[in-house]
Amino acid sequence: MDVAAHTNVGDNILWLGAKELLAHFGRTPDVLCTGSQLDYTQPGFLQCPEPRELLNKLGDSAMILWHAGGNFGDIWRHVQLYRNNYIQGLERELLADPGKAKWNVSMLQLPQSVHYSDQANRRYDGELYATLSKLHFSIASRDPNGVALGQETFNVPVYPCPDIAFMMGPAQASGQSGRAVTDPVVDVLLLLRCDKEGVLTAKDNIALADKVLGPHGITYKIVDWPADEKTITNRPQALYTELAELRWHLGLRMISQGRTLITNRLHATVIGALMGVPTYYYNGLMVGGYAKIGGTMHLARSSSRACSESALRSWHVVGQTEYEALETALTRALAWHILHGENR
């Protein structure tokens, strides 16, 4: 449900990770659709059916998986409101139709960050999910803070689970011809958010990178996930998976541009780790204790030795402010290049 139909590379990878998870159990989805992102959707995408239609299509033992993108809470409130409304619709339909009285319908929120900036929103959602009696709803959270907050807020099961993008496994970038991209073009790639989950401006980022790296001759490039992919999105009949795979390989190629990576994007961190690129990551939006990246990577590391900092070549950088965190990340990347003789 609500698979990404926009150009964010990370959200597209989450669908591919979910697809890998389903394949592990020998399953493919009977319904694949989007709903909360219709403002971004090109014609030809499959809009989620109404709750009654979905239930009739899936039958009396349905398992519904909700896409892991965005957040559970109020960072991206329109996504949460769509989810709330749809879940209420399913509950109403199960209660209203006598023929569905004994149906066993479950819904799992795939691994997600849980965060509320507004306590009124938190209370509203908590009360809403407390009313569920027929729909068996549960939440998987990808970070310890999300697990704790979810368990405090919702009267439903909340489980810890690593980010589903890790299902993609070790990765290597490929160019348009399919050949591996092995030659970085800069020493340090900074893949930094330019939306509301990032605090610093592009001017701030450039000034700080010049200050720390410039005197040592370390080259850098600042990018973000592309907001407009005309070569991809102007194919209105393309399937979700085809688009997601194109964006996955776009992400791999972008990150392969740097010998090291600095980022405040969660799935740039995950991709860098899966590629074995030395990665320094920090939390972008730090208002109200929202520490999505650090928490997600911490839970992944605690789940498996294969996800340790040394195994993934990824290190968490902290600071009292985003400026301080970025400055520290730049300093550590500089030290890495000096230590490894990679500076030009």
PyMOL commands that set and color helices and strands:
alter all, ss='L'
color gray80, all
select helices_A, chain A and resi 9-24+51-58+77-96+98-100+119-130+144-153+164-168+202-216+230-233+240-255+266-275+287-289+292-303+305-307+309-312+322-340
alter helices_A, ss='H'
color red, helices_A
select strands_A, chain A and resi 63-66+72-73+106-112+114-115+136-141+158-160+186-191+220-223+258-263+279-281+314-316
alter strands_A, ss='S'
color yellow, strands_A
deselect
rebuild
show_as cartoon
